[in-house]
Structure formats: structure tokens, C-alpha cells
């Protein structure tokens, strides 16, 4: 069972990983059940993929009603192992699984555990931690209370983007002229993503710049970002496009994909861009330097360095052939080193270890 209690506005890399991994494991003969909040993109997409799906009421942590509901689902569906994502998932599904005697694997694509008593309790409700990043593992081990033998590091793998959309129709929908260069950010609109840095960088570009920034996603920072765009008078150059289902398919309309985050694990959005030959630029957080081959498969920009973002965009506008070269190099690198099947092998191994 995959339990992910993401809210409607919180569809990001973790939820994307849940769907893709569930699909991959289902293809290997595993019976998959997905449990989440009713009416969210995660549960709607799971239903379209014909998984067994259920929704649960979501309230406070350790909610007795939610715990009872999940325990019933575990037993009725003959679940052998539960994969949880958010800390709230652990504090409901983890408790239910403990009562039912079912192992819990806590998937961390982001360093969501912290060195606090509350998180120590959360950790004790899990049998294994499955993460995509060695840096997350290193951070957790620095706490001194997490067993290194309970952490499995399995780098993300990228699936082929099979359904191709019409690039020009997407760009037309975004109001992009034929002469424009399009930079795309795709992900949750939260403070840690630092999307304001991109807006600030675009504000530093010449008003006649051919670059246009398209921001895909929803989240707590949406209204703040909209105000920032208005204040900078860049509404013609920066578009808040909202949440896009199957956003990976829309990345093909980009000339460059940007990720200015202050913290990450191994971001799916970069991998999904690279597999399509779209060049990427990101801050060197988490395992991004490894993913981008230390700058040979994508540009690395220091976190918070707005001028560096603006400088990169200016240089690439004048040397657009470098976009093609980096896109080709990034695609070659990700295909050679980040196989989806290899990732599934690692996930299966972690699930098997949870029984010991």
C-alpha cells in the first residue's frame, strides 16, 4: 500500500514518485493499493491507472479516526507492507500498521525528519527509511539516533515520457511568441523552492529580452509570487500558469528548466527534463551535483545568487546553441546513470528488508 496524504495543492515530486513507482511495481506483478485524500490529483490519477484506491479523513496527527480507517484498509486489502511519504502519513498510517503488525517504509525524497523529540517518535514508527539522496542519509546520521542499517539510498530513476504534446500549441497557450526563449519552473510553490529568486533575476533582464518565465504549480507562496510579479511590472514576461496534470509532458515546450531551491533530494523535474533533451539549471543542493555531473550535464547556480541566474540567462540568450549542447549532454548522462528499472530494483530490495 502507498499512503500519501498530500493536500490538493501539494502535488509535487513526492506524489509523482508515488505514482510512477506504483506503476512500475504493478508492472512487475505486485498488487498496489493507493490511499490518499479524496479529490486530490494523486487519488484521481491513481483511479485512472486502475489501482485499488481509498480515501481517508485527514485531521490532526495521531487522529484516532484516521488510524482506525487505515487499519481497516490494511486488513481488508491484505496489505503486506505500507510505504508512507509525509510525516503525517507516519503519524497515522505508521500507528495503524504497528497495530496490524505490518512493516512501514518511510520514503523521504526531501530531508523531512529533524533532530527533535517529536521526529524521534515519528522515526520509531517506521521499519526502514527509503531515500533518494546520500546527503539526506548523511544529515539523518548526524542526529545520532537513526540506525544507519535502516536507511536505504535508492537514486531516482526516470521513465521515458511516452506521450508527446505539441510543443508549439503549448507555447501558444502560454502566450509565447516565435522569437521567445522559454524558461520553466515546475513544482510546489513553497518558500524552499525560492521561485522569487527567478522573478528577481527576470527583473534584472533587459526589457527587450527574449526570455519568458513560465511557473507551473500551486502552493502556499502563489499569492506572494503574484504580488511580486505585479510589483516588478513583469506580468508580460512571467506567467503563473497554475497546476498542470502530467506536468512532465509540458516540459518539452521549454528551452530551459530552472530549479532555484534551497533544499532538495534528487529532483524528478530535472530528470524528466533531461530525458527529453531539455537543458536544466539548478542550485547545487541535495544530490543535484551528482545528477548534473558536477555541471557537465546542467548548469549549477549558487543558492540565492540572483545575479548569477540573470547572468546565465543573458549569456544563453546570446549563445543559444549552448542550450542544445547541454540538453544533448544531459540526456546522454541521465539515460546512462538513472535507469527506472534500477530504481525499482532498489525499492523492491528495501521493501523486502522491512520484513527482517
C-alpha atoms as a printed R data frame, in Angstrom:
    type eleno elety resid chain resno       x      y       z
1   ATOM     1    CA   UNK     A     1   0.000  0.000   0.000
2   ATOM     2    CA   UNK     A     2   1.146  3.545  -0.820
3   ATOM     3    CA   UNK     A     3  -0.186  6.091   1.694
4   ATOM     4    CA   UNK     A     4   0.227  9.725   0.733
5   ATOM     5    CA   UNK     A     5  -1.952 12.349   2.406
6   ATOM     6    CA   UNK     A     6  -0.839 15.265   0.233
7   ATOM     7    CA   UNK     A     7  -3.357 18.084   0.009
8   ATOM     8    CA   UNK     A     8  -4.785 19.233  -3.310
9   ATOM     9    CA   UNK     A     9  -2.184 21.995  -3.684
10  ATOM    10    CA   UNK     A    10   0.681 19.740  -2.700
11  ATOM    11    CA   UNK     A    11   1.202 17.601  -5.791
12  ATOM    12    CA   UNK     A    12   4.958 17.596  -6.324
13  ATOM    13    CA   UNK     A    13   7.932 15.329  -6.790
14  ATOM    14    CA   UNK     A    14   6.959 13.001  -3.950
15  ATOM    15    CA   UNK     A    15   3.483 12.410  -5.324
16  ATOM    16    CA   UNK     A    16   4.936 11.951  -8.802
17  ATOM    17    CA   UNK     A    17   7.353  9.371  -7.369
18  ATOM    18    CA   UNK     A    18   4.438  7.582  -5.683
19  ATOM    19    CA   UNK     A    19   2.508  7.252  -8.944
20  ATOM    20    CA   UNK     A    20   5.493  6.251 -11.081
21  ATOM    21    CA   UNK     A    21   6.792  3.727  -8.551
22  ATOM    22    CA   UNK     A    22   3.338  2.242  -8.076
23  ATOM    23    CA   UNK     A    23   3.057  1.868 -11.846
24  ATOM    24    CA   UNK     A    24   6.480  0.238 -12.077
25  ATOM    25    CA   UNK     A    25   5.838 -2.210  -9.247
26  ATOM    26    CA   UNK     A    26   2.411 -3.056 -10.632
27  ATOM    27    CA   UNK     A    27   4.089 -3.908 -13.922
28  ATOM    28    CA   UNK     A    28   6.307 -6.357 -12.031
29  ATOM    29    CA   UNK     A    29   3.295 -8.218 -10.681
30  ATOM    30    CA   UNK     A    30   2.824 -6.513  -7.303
31  ATOM    31    CA   UNK     A    31  -0.729 -5.705  -6.203
32  ATOM    32    CA   UNK     A    32  -0.940 -1.999  -5.459
33  ATOM    33    CA   UNK     A    33  -3.371 -0.032  -3.292
34  ATOM    34    CA   UNK     A    34  -3.119  3.771  -3.112
35  ATOM    35    CA   UNK     A    35  -4.635  5.679  -0.196
36  ATOM    36    CA   UNK     A    36  -4.839  9.473  -0.019
37  ATOM    37    CA   UNK     A    37  -7.187 12.403   0.401
38  ATOM    38    CA   UNK     A    38 -10.369 12.308  -1.662
39  ATOM    39    CA   UNK     A    39 -10.430 14.501  -4.752
40  ATOM    40    CA   UNK     A    40  -6.693 15.202  -4.920
41  ATOM    41    CA   UNK     A    41  -4.636 14.855  -8.131
42  ATOM    42    CA   UNK     A    42  -2.916 11.824  -6.581
43  ATOM    43    CA   UNK     A    43  -6.090  9.811  -5.967
44  ATOM    44    CA   UNK     A    44  -7.685 10.913  -9.248
45  ATOM    45    CA   UNK     A    45  -4.641  9.845 -11.256
46  ATOM    46    CA   UNK     A    46  -4.408  6.575  -9.309
47  ATOM    47    CA   UNK     A    47  -8.016  5.830 -10.218
48  ATOM    48    CA   UNK     A    48  -7.267  6.469 -13.889
49  ATOM    49    CA   UNK     A    49  -4.442  3.946 -13.670
50  ATOM    50    CA   UNK     A    50  -6.886  1.392 -12.250
51  ATOM    51    CA   UNK     A    51  -5.255  0.900  -8.848
52  ATOM    52    CA   UNK     A    52  -7.302 -0.007  -5.821
53  ATOM    53    CA   UNK     A    53  -7.817  3.382  -4.224
54  ATOM    54    CA   UNK     A    54  -9.311  4.607  -0.977
55  ATOM    55    CA   UNK     A    55  -9.510  7.954   0.749
56  ATOM    56    CA   UNK     A    56  -9.281  8.643   4.464
57  ATOM    57    CA   UNK     A    57 -10.320 11.584   6.645
58  ATOM    58    CA   UNK     A    58  -7.331 13.782   7.462
59  ATOM    59    CA   UNK     A    59  -7.226 15.713  10.704
60  ATOM    60    CA   UNK     A    60  -4.683 16.179  13.446
61  ATOM    61    CA   UNK     A    61  -1.628 13.942  13.812
62  ATOM    62    CA   UNK     A    62  -2.388 10.625  15.513
63  ATOM    63    CA   UNK     A    63  -6.102 11.111  14.749
64  ATOM    64    CA   UNK     A    64  -7.917  8.036  16.151
65  ATOM    65    CA   UNK     A    65 -10.488  8.110  13.355
66  ATOM    66    CA   UNK     A    66  -7.838  8.172  10.613
67  ATOM    67    CA   UNK     A    67  -5.823  5.441  12.329
68  ATOM    68    CA   UNK     A    68  -8.892  3.189  12.618
69  ATOM    69    CA   UNK     A    69  -9.771  3.753   8.963
70  ATOM    70    CA   UNK     A    70  -6.247  2.922   7.745
71  ATOM    71    CA   UNK     A    71  -6.029 -0.159   9.986
72  ATOM    72    CA   UNK     A    72  -9.278 -1.431   8.448
73  ATOM    73    CA   UNK     A    73  -7.936 -0.834   4.922
74  ATOM    74    CA   UNK     A    74  -4.717 -2.677   5.729
75  ATOM    75    CA   UNK     A    75  -6.618 -5.738   6.888
76  ATOM    76    CA   UNK     A    76  -9.336 -5.706   4.223
77  ATOM    77    CA   UNK     A    77  -6.786 -5.429   1.407
78  ATOM    78    CA   UNK     A    78  -4.371 -8.000   2.872
79  ATOM    79    CA   UNK     A    79  -1.546 -5.464   2.796
80  ATOM    80    CA   UNK     A    80   1.934 -6.874   3.464
81  ATOM    81    CA   UNK     A    81   3.912 -3.600   3.583
82  ATOM    82    CA   UNK     A    82   2.953  0.088   3.637
83  ATOM    83    CA   UNK     A    83   5.007  2.869   2.018
84  ATOM    84    CA   UNK     A    84   4.378  6.287   3.548
85  ATOM    85    CA   UNK     A    85   5.632  9.665   2.413
86  ATOM    86    CA   UNK     A    86   4.854 12.644   4.662
87  ATOM    87    CA   UNK     A    87   5.386 12.764   8.430
88  ATOM    88    CA   UNK     A    88   1.602 12.952   8.857
89  ATOM    89    CA   UNK     A    89   1.389  9.671   6.952
90  ATOM    90    CA   UNK     A    90   3.660  8.069   9.560
91  ATOM    91    CA   UNK     A    91   1.670  9.507  12.467
92  ATOM    92    CA   UNK     A    92  -1.494  7.879  11.155
93  ATOM    93    CA   UNK     A    93  -0.591  5.020   8.835
94  ATOM    94    CA   UNK     A    94   2.508  4.157  10.868
95  ATOM    95    CA   UNK     A    95   0.448  3.737  14.022
96  ATOM    96    CA   UNK     A    96  -2.194  1.692  12.179
97  ATOM    97    CA   UNK     A    97   0.479 -0.550  10.678
98  ATOM    98    CA   UNK     A    98   2.097 -1.111  14.078
99  ATOM    99    CA   UNK     A    99  -1.262 -2.247  15.474
100 ATOM   100    CA   UNK     A   100  -1.812 -4.521  12.455
101 ATOM   101    CA   UNK     A   101   1.745 -5.920  12.593
102 ATOM   102    CA   UNK     A   102   2.659 -4.633   9.111
103 ATOM   103    CA   UNK     A   103   6.107 -3.147   8.276
104 ATOM   104    CA   UNK     A   104   6.390  0.551   7.415
105 ATOM   105    CA   UNK     A   105   8.795  2.031   4.851
106 ATOM   106    CA   UNK     A   106   9.103  5.818   5.090
107 ATOM   107    CA   UNK     A   107  10.084  7.250   1.729
108 ATOM   108    CA   UNK     A   108  11.995 10.552   2.024
109 ATOM   109    CA   UNK     A   109  12.673 12.465  -1.171
110 ATOM   110    CA   UNK     A   110  13.378 15.503   0.975
111 ATOM   111    CA   UNK     A   111  15.009 15.847   4.428
112 ATOM   112    CA   UNK     A   112  11.728 15.969   6.374
113 ATOM   113    CA   UNK     A   113  12.992 14.452   9.631
114 ATOM   114    CA   UNK     A   114  14.668 16.851  12.058
115 ATOM   115    CA   UNK     A   115  16.668 16.463  15.239
116 ATOM   116    CA   UNK     A   116  13.733 16.853  17.632
117 ATOM   117    CA   UNK     A   117  11.929 14.626  20.137
118 ATOM   118    CA   UNK     A   118   8.787 14.731  18.000
119 ATOM   119    CA   UNK     A   119  10.650 13.363  14.992
120 ATOM   120    CA   UNK     A   120  12.326 10.700  17.124
121 ATOM   121    CA   UNK     A   121   8.849  9.378  17.887
122 ATOM   122    CA   UNK     A   122   7.958  9.528  14.180
123 ATOM   123    CA   UNK     A   123  11.103  7.561  13.315
124 ATOM   124    CA   UNK     A   124  10.257  4.826  15.831
125 ATOM   125    CA   UNK     A   125   7.037  4.125  13.928
126 ATOM   126    CA   UNK     A   126   8.969  3.065  10.815
127 ATOM   127    CA   UNK     A   127  10.945 -0.047   9.927
128 ATOM   128    CA   UNK     A   128  13.031  1.488   7.154
129 ATOM   129    CA   UNK     A   129  13.770  4.861   5.593
130 ATOM   130    CA   UNK     A   130  13.963  4.863   1.803
131 ATOM   131    CA   UNK     A   131  15.650  7.977   0.401
132 ATOM   132    CA   UNK     A   132  16.980  9.023  -2.968
133 ATOM   133    CA   UNK     A   133  19.922 11.017  -1.632
134 ATOM   134    CA   UNK     A   134  23.181 10.232   0.148
135 ATOM   135    CA   UNK     A   135  23.139 13.779   1.531
136 ATOM   136    CA   UNK     A   136  19.803 13.126   3.225
137 ATOM   137    CA   UNK     A   137  21.281  9.968   4.743
138 ATOM   138    CA   UNK     A   138  24.325 11.896   5.973
139 ATOM   139    CA   UNK     A   139  22.109 14.550   7.560
140 ATOM   140    CA   UNK     A   140  19.993 11.929   9.327
141 ATOM   141    CA   UNK     A   141  23.023 10.067  10.653
142 ATOM   142    CA   UNK     A   142  24.353 13.326  12.114
143 ATOM   143    CA   UNK     A   143  21.412 13.260  14.563
144 ATOM   144    CA   UNK     A   144  22.951 10.266  16.321
145 ATOM   145    CA   UNK     A   145  19.681  8.383  16.901
146 ATOM   146    CA   UNK     A   146  18.931  6.928  13.454
147 ATOM   147    CA   UNK     A   147  20.244  3.423  12.751
148 ATOM   148    CA   UNK     A   148  22.378  3.545   9.566
149 ATOM   149    CA   UNK     A   149  21.325 -0.016   8.810
150 ATOM   150    CA   UNK     A   150  17.708  1.136   8.473
151 ATOM   151    CA   UNK     A   151  18.386  3.650   5.684
152 ATOM   152    CA   UNK     A   152  18.309  2.592   2.030
153 ATOM   153    CA   UNK     A   153  19.597  5.053  -0.578
154 ATOM   154    CA   UNK     A   154  17.992  4.443  -3.968
155 ATOM   155    CA   UNK     A   155  18.565  7.230  -6.519
156 ATOM   156    CA   UNK     A   156  15.521  8.221  -8.517
157 ATOM   157    CA   UNK     A   157  15.110  6.659 -11.932
158 ATOM   158    CA   UNK     A   158  13.453  8.371 -14.840
159 ATOM   159    CA   UNK     A   159  10.774  6.905 -17.095
160 ATOM   160    CA   UNK     A   160  10.521  7.649 -20.780
161 ATOM   161    CA   UNK     A   161   7.966 10.389 -21.478
162 ATOM   162    CA   UNK     A   162   5.898  8.416 -23.961
163 ATOM   163    CA   UNK     A   163   3.033 10.807 -24.632
164 ATOM   164    CA   UNK     A   164   4.309 13.732 -26.683
165 ATOM   165    CA   UNK     A   165   2.399 17.014 -26.722
166 ATOM   166    CA   UNK     A   166   2.506 19.632 -29.450
167 ATOM   167    CA   UNK     A   167   5.310 21.981 -28.374
168 ATOM   168    CA   UNK     A   168   4.056 24.930 -30.399
169 ATOM   169    CA   UNK     A   169   0.473 24.610 -29.138
170 ATOM   170    CA   UNK     A   170   1.695 24.644 -25.534
171 ATOM   171    CA   UNK     A   171   3.822 27.722 -26.168
172 ATOM   172    CA   UNK     A   172   0.896 29.418 -27.885
173 ATOM   173    CA   UNK     A   173  -1.272 28.652 -24.822
174 ATOM   174    CA   UNK     A   174   1.371 30.348 -22.656
175 ATOM   175    CA   UNK     A   175   1.364 33.433 -24.903
176 ATOM   176    CA   UNK     A   176   4.854 32.748 -26.212
177 ATOM   177    CA   UNK     A   177   5.921 34.402 -29.464
178 ATOM   178    CA   UNK     A   178   8.022 32.534 -32.022
179 ATOM   179    CA   UNK     A   179  11.076 34.580 -31.083
180 ATOM   180    CA   UNK     A   180  10.829 33.907 -27.343
181 ATOM   181    CA   UNK     A   181  13.020 31.640 -25.261
182 ATOM   182    CA   UNK     A   182  11.007 29.857 -22.554
183 ATOM   183    CA   UNK     A   183  12.325 29.035 -19.092
184 ATOM   184    CA   UNK     A   184  10.076 26.824 -16.961
185 ATOM   185    CA   UNK     A   185   9.877 26.181 -13.236
186 ATOM   186    CA   UNK     A   186   7.666 23.233 -12.263
187 ATOM   187    CA   UNK     A   187   6.936 22.219  -8.675
188 ATOM   188    CA   UNK     A   188   5.284 23.212  -5.415
189 ATOM   189    CA   UNK     A   189   5.150 26.947  -4.820
190 ATOM   190    CA   UNK     A   190   6.740 26.949  -1.355
191 ATOM   191    CA   UNK     A   191   9.457 29.075   0.240
192 ATOM   192    CA   UNK     A   192  12.076 26.344  -0.031
193 ATOM   193    CA   UNK     A   193  11.725 26.414  -3.832
194 ATOM   194    CA   UNK     A   194  12.835 30.091  -3.895
195 ATOM   195    CA   UNK     A   195  10.834 30.932  -7.018
196 ATOM   196    CA   UNK     A   196  11.123 34.609  -6.026
197 ATOM   197    CA   UNK     A   197  14.806 34.385  -6.973
198 ATOM   198    CA   UNK     A   198  13.797 33.632 -10.551
199 ATOM   199    CA   UNK     A   199  11.336 36.509 -10.668
200 ATOM   200    CA   UNK     A   200  14.048 38.801  -9.298
201 ATOM   201    CA   UNK     A   201  16.502 37.539 -11.917
202 ATOM   202    CA   UNK     A   202  13.999 38.190 -14.706
203 ATOM   203    CA   UNK     A   203  13.522 41.703 -13.342
204 ATOM   204    CA   UNK     A   204  17.228 42.283 -13.965
205 ATOM   205    CA   UNK     A   205  16.992 41.334 -17.652
206 ATOM   206    CA   UNK     A   206  16.656 43.923 -20.372
207 ATOM   207    CA   UNK     A   207  13.013 44.705 -21.116
208 ATOM   208    CA   UNK     A   208  13.639 43.566 -24.696
209 ATOM   209    CA   UNK     A   209  14.956 40.188 -23.549
210 ATOM   210    CA   UNK     A   210  13.546 37.224 -25.461
211 ATOM   211    CA   UNK     A   211  13.227 35.160 -22.258
212 ATOM   212    CA   UNK     A   212   9.822 34.352 -20.784
213 ATOM   213    CA   UNK     A   213   9.388 32.553 -17.432
214 ATOM   214    CA   UNK     A   214   6.507 30.082 -17.024
215 ATOM   215    CA   UNK     A   215   5.810 28.878 -13.474
216 ATOM   216    CA   UNK     A   216   3.887 25.599 -13.225
217 ATOM   217    CA   UNK     A   217   2.425 24.568  -9.872
218 ATOM   218    CA   UNK     A   218   0.410 25.640  -6.875
219 ATOM   219    CA   UNK     A   219   1.185 26.152  -3.208
220 ATOM   220    CA   UNK     A   220   1.316 28.479  -0.221
221 ATOM   221    CA   UNK     A   221   3.505 31.059  -1.999
222 ATOM   222    CA   UNK     A   222   1.235 31.563  -5.002
223 ATOM   223    CA   UNK     A   223  -0.354 34.837  -3.872
224 ATOM   224    CA   UNK     A   224   3.012 36.211  -2.719
225 ATOM   225    CA   UNK     A   225   4.588 35.392  -6.078
226 ATOM   226    CA   UNK     A   226   1.716 37.040  -7.928
227 ATOM   227    CA   UNK     A   227   2.255 40.249  -5.916
228 ATOM   228    CA   UNK     A   228   5.992 40.103  -6.594
229 ATOM   229    CA   UNK     A   229   5.358 39.823 -10.336
230 ATOM   230    CA   UNK     A   230   2.932 42.768 -10.238
231 ATOM   231    CA   UNK     A   231   5.333 44.925  -8.220
232 ATOM   232    CA   UNK     A   232   8.149 44.197 -10.643
233 ATOM   233    CA   UNK     A   233   5.865 45.048 -13.598
234 ATOM   234    CA   UNK     A   234   6.913 41.822 -15.302
235 ATOM   235    CA   UNK     A   235   3.491 40.298 -15.906
236 ATOM   236    CA   UNK     A   236   4.209 40.091 -19.672
237 ATOM   237    CA   UNK     A   237   7.482 38.292 -19.053
238 ATOM   238    CA   UNK     A   238   6.497 35.999 -16.140
239 ATOM   239    CA   UNK     A   239   3.444 33.731 -16.231
240 ATOM   240    CA   UNK     A   240   1.928 31.928 -13.233
241 ATOM   241    CA   UNK     A   241   0.308 29.113 -15.187
242 ATOM   242    CA   UNK     A   242  -1.109 27.082 -12.276
243 ATOM   243    CA   UNK     A   243  -1.127 23.332 -11.661
244 ATOM   244    CA   UNK     A   244  -0.700 21.059 -14.677
245 ATOM   245    CA   UNK     A   245  -1.603 17.412 -14.505
246 ATOM   246    CA   UNK     A   246   1.202 15.301 -16.010
247 ATOM   247    CA   UNK     A   247   3.472 18.349 -15.942
248 ATOM   248    CA   UNK     A   248   6.429 16.335 -17.288
249 ATOM   249    CA   UNK     A   249   4.778 16.287 -20.708
250 ATOM   250    CA   UNK     A   250   4.694 20.089 -20.783
251 ATOM   251    CA   UNK     A   251   8.412 20.440 -20.071
252 ATOM   252    CA   UNK     A   252   9.042 19.671 -23.744
253 ATOM   253    CA   UNK     A   253   7.819 23.207 -24.529
254 ATOM   254    CA   UNK     A   254  10.722 24.704 -22.538
255 ATOM   255    CA   UNK     A   255  14.090 25.858 -23.811
256 ATOM   256    CA   UNK     A   256  15.442 25.635 -20.266
257 ATOM   257    CA   UNK     A   257  14.107 24.259 -16.966
258 ATOM   258    CA   UNK     A   258  15.098 26.079 -13.756
259 ATOM   259    CA   UNK     A   259  15.187 24.928 -10.124
260 ATOM   260    CA   UNK     A   260  16.381 27.559  -7.586
261 ATOM   261    CA   UNK     A   261  15.588 25.557  -4.404
262 ATOM   262    CA   UNK     A   262  17.418 25.871  -1.090
263 ATOM   263    CA   UNK     A   263  16.911 22.163  -0.370
264 ATOM   264    CA   UNK     A   264  16.232 19.063  -2.460
265 ATOM   265    CA   UNK     A   265  16.969 15.353  -2.651
266 ATOM   266    CA   UNK     A   266  17.193 14.242  -6.265
267 ATOM   267    CA   UNK     A   267  14.551 16.266  -8.130
268 ATOM   268    CA   UNK     A   268  12.313 14.419 -10.576
269 ATOM   269    CA   UNK     A   269  11.635 17.595 -12.542
270 ATOM   270    CA   UNK     A   270  15.281 17.816 -13.592
271 ATOM   271    CA   UNK     A   271  15.397 14.166 -14.622
272 ATOM   272    CA   UNK     A   272  12.119 14.418 -16.546
273 ATOM   273    CA   UNK     A   273  13.501 17.413 -18.425
274 ATOM   274    CA   UNK     A   274  16.861 15.808 -19.164
275 ATOM   275    CA   UNK     A   275  15.324 12.595 -20.551
276 ATOM   276    CA   UNK     A   276  13.580 14.788 -23.162
277 ATOM   277    CA   UNK     A   277  16.775 16.610 -24.091
278 ATOM   278    CA   UNK     A   278  15.716 19.824 -22.331
279 ATOM   279    CA   UNK     A   279  18.678 21.569 -20.652
280 ATOM   280    CA   UNK     A   280  18.425 22.369 -16.945
281 ATOM   281    CA   UNK     A   281  19.926 24.752 -14.405
282 ATOM   282    CA   UNK     A   282  19.689 24.264 -10.649
283 ATOM   283    CA   UNK     A   283  21.168 25.155  -7.316
284 ATOM   284    CA   UNK     A   284  23.723 22.565  -6.047
285 ATOM   285    CA   UNK     A   285  21.521 21.198  -3.264
286 ATOM   286    CA   UNK     A   286  20.987 17.597  -2.220
287 ATOM   287    CA   UNK     A   287  22.348 15.208  -4.836
288 ATOM   288    CA   UNK     A   288  21.824 17.664  -7.700
289 ATOM   289    CA   UNK     A   289  25.596 17.969  -8.374
290 ATOM   290    CA   UNK     A   290  25.713 14.198  -8.945
291 ATOM   291    CA   UNK     A   291  22.581 14.308 -11.106
292 ATOM   292    CA   UNK     A   292  24.080 17.121 -13.216
293 ATOM   293    CA   UNK     A   293  27.532 15.504 -13.366
294 ATOM   294    CA   UNK     A   294  29.085 18.434 -11.467
295 ATOM   295    CA   UNK     A   295  27.924 20.954 -14.066
296 ATOM   296    CA   UNK     A   296  28.660 18.930 -17.191
297 ATOM   297    CA   UNK     A   297  25.028 17.794 -17.658
298 ATOM   298    CA   UNK     A   298  23.350 21.019 -16.486
299 ATOM   299    CA   UNK     A   299  24.274 24.412 -15.094
300 ATOM   300    CA   UNK     A   300  24.806 24.840 -11.331
301 ATOM   301    CA   UNK     A   301  23.960 28.201  -9.720
302 ATOM   302    CA   UNK     A   302  24.760 29.136  -6.125
303 ATOM   303    CA   UNK     A   303  21.645 29.210  -3.911
304 ATOM   304    CA   UNK     A   304  20.239 32.719  -3.583
305 ATOM   305    CA   UNK     A   305  22.553 34.233  -6.218
306 ATOM   306    CA   UNK     A   306  20.003 36.195  -8.242
307 ATOM   307    CA   UNK     A   307  22.690 37.947 -10.294
308 ATOM   308    CA   UNK     A   308  24.125 34.578 -11.346
309 ATOM   309    CA   UNK     A   309  20.703 33.484 -12.609
310 ATOM   310    CA   UNK     A   310  20.327 36.709 -14.585
311 ATOM   311    CA   UNK     A   311  23.865 36.379 -15.940
312 ATOM   312    CA   UNK     A   312  23.244 32.807 -17.104
313 ATOM   313    CA   UNK     A   313  20.021 33.791 -18.881
314 ATOM   314    CA   UNK     A   314  21.732 36.725 -20.585
315 ATOM   315    CA   UNK     A   315  24.641 34.580 -21.797
316 ATOM   316    CA   UNK     A   316  22.345 31.841 -23.084
317 ATOM   317    CA   UNK     A   317  20.193 34.362 -24.929
318 ATOM   318    CA   UNK     A   318  23.270 35.432 -26.856
319 ATOM   319    CA   UNK     A   319  24.634 31.886 -27.241
320 ATOM   320    CA   UNK     A   320  21.502 29.788 -27.671
321 ATOM   321    CA   UNK     A   321  23.493 26.940 -29.278
322 ATOM   322    CA   UNK     A   322  24.716 26.122 -25.763
323 ATOM   323    CA   UNK     A   323  21.151 25.174 -24.814
324 ATOM   324    CA   UNK     A   324  21.137 22.451 -27.459
325 ATOM   325    CA   UNK     A   325  24.588 21.217 -26.473
326 ATOM   326    CA   UNK     A   326  23.734 20.980 -22.772
327 ATOM   327    CA   UNK     A   327  20.383 19.342 -23.500
328 ATOM   328    CA   UNK     A   328  22.089 16.652 -25.555
329 ATOM   329    CA   UNK     A   329  24.742 16.051 -22.887
330 ATOM   330    CA   UNK     A   330  22.191 15.925 -20.088
331 ATOM   331    CA   UNK     A   331  20.027 13.411 -21.910
332 ATOM   332    CA   UNK     A   332  23.002 11.112 -22.523
333 ATOM   333    CA   UNK     A   333  24.067 11.303 -18.860
334 ATOM   334    CA   UNK     A   334  20.628 10.610 -17.352
335 ATOM   335    CA   UNK     A   335  19.967  7.689 -19.695
336 ATOM   336    CA   UNK     A   336  23.281  6.081 -18.766
337 ATOM   337    CA   UNK     A   337  23.114  6.568 -14.984
338 ATOM   338    CA   UNK     A   338  19.470  6.867 -13.825
339 ATOM   339    CA   UNK     A   339  17.572  3.840 -15.093
340 ATOM   340    CA   UNK     A   340  13.979  3.455 -13.884
341 ATOM   341    CA   UNK     A   341  14.367 -0.331 -13.694
342 ATOM   342    CA   UNK     A   342  17.437  0.045 -11.485
343 ATOM   343    CA   UNK     A   343  15.427  2.267  -9.143
344 ATOM   344    CA   UNK     A   344  12.631 -0.313  -8.967
345 ATOM   345    CA   UNK     A   345  15.199 -2.993  -8.075
346 ATOM   346    CA   UNK     A   346  16.308 -0.834  -5.142
347 ATOM   347    CA   UNK     A   347  12.747 -0.148  -3.987
348 ATOM   348    CA   UNK     A   348  11.885 -3.846  -4.070
349 ATOM   349    CA   UNK     A   349  15.012 -4.654  -2.070
350 ATOM   350    CA   UNK     A   350  14.093 -2.044   0.572
351 ATOM   351    CA   UNK     A   351  10.563 -3.435   0.867
352 ATOM   352    CA   UNK     A   352  11.939 -6.951   1.354
353 ATOM   353    CA   UNK     A   353  14.348 -5.741   4.061
354 ATOM   354    CA   UNK     A   354  11.442 -4.245   6.014
355 ATOM   355    CA   UNK     A   355  10.281 -7.774   6.898
356 ATOM   356    CA   UNK     A   356  13.505 -8.574   8.804
